[in-house]
Amino acid sequence: MNLNKFFLNVAVAAAVAAVTAAGTSYLVLRYAPGSSDQARVERTVRDYLTKNPEVLVEMTNEPDKRQAAEQEAQQKKAISENADAIFRSPVSHVAGNPNGDVSLVEFFDYNCGYCRKAMPDVVKLVNDDGKIRLVLKELPIFGDDSEAAAKLALASNKQGKYFEMHQKLFSEPGKADNEKALRVAKELGLDVDQLQKDAEDPDIKKGLDQAKELAQKLNLQGTPLYLIGDRVLPGAPDDLFDELKAKVAEVRKAGCATTC
């Protein structure tokens, strides 16, 4: 069966409401199945849908719109209820301006290709703006290698090199794992032996566990995920820099519904 015809057949009964809303009040909406009224209603609806195919598109898209609206409402609720853990957790690294007026939170994995692609835009935004608090949430969802790299990156904070190591883990070629993280740390002049000891600090595990729990509450579908105040931006679109910049401006102008 032709796909358009299939959707037409499926939509006929549901489109009665749309026909009525469009002004065809003459339609007989109550009929006995199999009666001549039923046939007349179906003919009228088919004729309406054939002349107005955009209704089919709207009906097809409506469930997705409702689902997106529900997810957005759930995420805003999760942000409000977990604002301290999201924006002000002592186990999350803050780059940029610690006293900035807008918080940009990023959930990422060092083995996420989209996170790697996005990193230069995020760094440029922070460097250009000067008033952004960049809150980095390590979320190693790609297995043990990602977790090993995340732990060593977080441990580098004790030697004051976290943000440098963060950027280098993304910019250097190759899979992020324990070996690469140690090599990067050495290139940055860190005490590698101390770094490995610090990576076992319980606060590092706490930070990773907290990020995972928040990701679940936010219904995160993949990395990266950005929170600009209480605005959510998933993924790394081609115009990421512009989108982030626009949302930062929006938050500055309108503020947040929660203490972000």
GIHU-V209188 format. One record per pair of residues at least 12 apart in sequence whose ideal C-beta (glycine too) atoms are under 10 Angstrom apart, sorted by the first residue. I is the first residue (numbers start at 1). J is the second residue. Records with the same first field share a line. If there is no record, write none. Layout:
BEGIN
I=J + J
END
This chain:
BEGIN
4=49 + 50 + 53 + 56
7=49 + 53 + 56 + 57 + 59 + 60
8=45 + 46 + 49 + 50 + 53 + 56
9=42 + 46 + 49
10=56 + 59 + 60
11=45 + 46 + 49 + 55 + 56 + 59 + 60
12=41 + 42 + 43 + 44 + 45 + 46 + 48 + 49
13=41 + 42 + 45
14=45 + 55 + 59 + 62
15=44 + 45 + 46 + 48 + 49 + 52 + 55 + 56 + 59
16=29 + 41 + 42 + 44 + 45 + 48
17=29
18=45 + 48 + 49 + 52 + 55 + 56 + 58 + 59
19=41 + 44 + 45 + 47 + 48 + 49 + 52 + 55
21=55
22=48 + 52 + 55
24=44 + 45 + 47 + 48
26=44
27=40 + 41 + 44 + 45 + 48
28=40 + 41 + 44
29=41
71=218 + 219 + 221 + 232 + 234
72=231 + 232
74=217 + 218 + 219
75=217 + 218 + 219 + 220 + 225 + 227 + 230 + 231 + 232 + 234
76=218 + 230 + 231 + 232 + 256 + 257 + 258
77=217 + 218 + 258
78=214 + 216 + 217 + 218 + 219 + 232
79=105 + 214 + 217 + 218 + 227 + 229 + 230 + 231 + 232 + 256 + 257 + 258 + 260
80=230 + 256 + 257 + 258 + 259 + 260
81=217 + 258
82=210 + 213 + 214 + 217 + 218 + 258
83=103 + 230 + 256 + 258 + 259 + 260
84=259
85=137 + 210 + 211 + 213 + 214 + 217
86=103 + 105 + 107 + 135 + 137 + 210 + 211 + 214 + 217 + 218 + 227 + 230 + 258 + 260
87=103 + 104 + 105 + 133 + 135 + 227 + 229 + 230 + 256 + 258 + 259 + 260
88=103 + 133 + 135 + 259 + 260
89=105 + 135 + 137 + 206 + 207 + 210 + 211 + 214
90=203 + 206 + 207
91=137 + 138 + 154 + 201 + 202 + 203 + 204 + 205 + 206 + 207 + 208 + 209 + 210 + 211
92=105 + 135 + 136 + 137 + 138 + 154 + 207 + 210 + 211 + 214
93=134 + 135 + 136 + 137 + 138 + 153 + 154 + 156 + 157 + 162 + 163 + 166 + 207
94=133 + 134 + 135 + 136 + 162 + 163
95=122 + 123 + 126 + 132 + 133 + 134 + 135 + 136 + 162 + 163 + 166 + 167
96=122 + 123 + 125 + 126 + 127 + 129 + 130 + 131 + 132 + 133 + 134 + 135 + 136 + 163
97=126 + 129 + 130 + 131 + 132 + 133 + 134
98=133 + 134 + 135
99=131 + 133
100=126 + 129 + 130 + 131 + 132 + 133 + 134 + 248
101=129 + 131 + 132 + 133 + 229 + 248 + 251 + 252
102=129 + 131 + 132 + 133 + 134 + 228 + 229 + 247 + 248 + 249 + 250 + 251 + 252 + 256 + 260
103=132 + 133 + 134 + 135 + 227 + 228 + 229 + 230 + 248 + 251 + 256 + 260
104=122 + 125 + 126 + 129 + 132 + 133 + 134 + 135 + 136 + 226 + 227 + 228 + 229 + 231 + 233 + 244 + 247 + 248 + 251
105=133 + 134 + 135 + 136 + 137 + 214 + 218 + 225 + 226 + 227 + 228 + 229 + 232 + 260
106=118 + 119 + 122 + 134 + 135 + 136 + 137 + 138 + 139 + 223 + 224 + 225 + 226 + 227 + 228 + 233 + 244
107=135 + 136 + 137 + 138 + 139 + 141 + 211 + 212 + 214 + 215 + 218 + 220 + 222 + 223 + 224 + 225 + 226 + 227 + 234
108=122 + 136 + 137 + 138 + 139 + 140 + 141 + 146 + 150 + 166 + 170 + 211 + 223 + 224 + 225 + 226 + 236
109=138 + 139 + 140 + 141 + 142 + 143 + 146 + 147 + 149 + 150 + 176 + 222 + 223 + 224
110=138 + 140 + 142 + 145 + 146 + 147 + 148 + 149 + 150 + 152 + 153 + 166 + 169 + 170 + 175 + 176 + 177 + 180 + 181 + 223
111=140 + 141 + 142 + 143 + 145 + 146 + 149 + 150 + 169 + 170 + 175 + 176 + 177 + 223
112=139 + 140 + 141 + 142 + 146 + 170 + 176 + 222 + 223 + 224 + 236
113=223 + 236
114=222 + 223 + 224 + 234 + 235 + 236 + 237 + 240
115=139 + 170 + 222 + 223 + 224 + 225 + 235 + 236
116=169 + 170 + 171 + 176 + 224 + 236
117=170 + 224 + 236 + 238 + 240
118=170 + 223 + 224 + 226 + 235 + 236 + 237 + 240 + 241 + 244
119=166 + 167 + 169 + 170 + 171 + 224 + 236
120=167 + 170 + 171 + 240 + 241
121=236 + 237 + 238 + 239 + 240 + 241 + 242 + 243 + 244 + 245
122=134 + 136 + 167 + 170 + 224 + 226 + 236 + 240 + 241 + 244
123=163 + 166 + 167 + 170 + 171
124=241 + 244 + 245
125=228 + 240 + 241 + 242 + 244 + 245 + 248
126=163 + 244
128=241 + 245
129=244 + 245 + 248
131=248 + 252
132=228 + 244 + 245 + 248
133=260
134=163 + 166
135=227
136=153 + 154 + 162 + 163 + 166 + 207 + 211
137=207 + 208 + 210 + 211 + 212 + 214 + 215 + 220 + 223 + 224 + 225 + 227
138=150 + 151 + 153 + 154 + 166 + 204 + 207 + 208 + 210 + 211 + 212
139=208 + 211 + 212 + 214 + 215 + 220 + 222 + 223 + 224 + 225
140=153 + 176 + 208 + 211 + 212 + 223
141=211 + 212 + 215 + 220 + 222 + 223
142=175 + 176 + 223
143=177
144=177 + 178
145=175 + 176 + 177 + 178 + 179 + 180 + 181
146=175 + 176 + 177 + 223
147=177 + 178 + 205 + 208
148=176 + 177 + 178 + 179 + 180 + 181 + 182 + 199
149=165 + 169 + 175 + 176 + 177 + 178 + 179 + 180 + 181 + 182 + 184
150=169 + 176 + 181 + 199 + 204 + 207 + 208 + 211
151=178 + 181 + 195 + 196 + 198 + 199 + 200 + 201 + 204 + 205 + 207 + 208
152=165 + 169 + 176 + 177 + 178 + 180 + 181 + 182 + 184 + 185 + 190 + 192 + 195 + 196 + 198 + 199 + 204
153=165 + 166 + 168 + 169 + 176 + 181 + 184 + 185 + 195 + 199 + 204
154=166 + 198 + 199 + 201 + 203 + 204 + 205 + 207 + 208
155=181 + 185 + 190 + 194 + 195 + 196 + 197 + 198 + 199 + 200 + 201 + 203 + 204
156=168 + 169 + 181 + 184 + 185 + 188 + 190 + 195 + 198 + 199
157=198 + 201 + 203 + 204 + 207
158=190 + 191 + 194 + 195 + 197 + 198 + 199 + 201 + 204
159=185 + 188 + 189 + 190 + 191 + 194 + 195 + 198
160=190
161=184 + 185 + 188 + 189 + 190 + 195
164=184 + 185 + 187 + 188 + 189 + 190
165=181 + 184 + 185 + 187 + 188 + 190 + 195
166=184
167=184
168=180 + 181 + 183 + 184 + 185 + 187 + 188
169=181 + 184 + 185
171=184
172=184 + 187
178=196 + 199
181=195 + 196 + 199
182=195 + 196 + 199
214=227
218=232 + 234
219=232
220=232 + 234
221=234 + 235
222=234 + 235
223=235 + 236
224=236 + 240
226=240 + 243 + 244 + 247
227=247 + 260
228=243 + 244 + 245 + 246 + 247 + 248 + 249 + 250 + 251 + 256 + 260
229=247 + 248 + 250 + 251 + 252 + 254 + 255 + 256 + 257 + 258 + 260
230=251 + 255 + 256 + 257 + 258 + 259 + 260
231=243 + 244 + 246 + 247 + 248 + 250 + 251 + 254 + 256 + 260
232=247
233=246 + 247
END
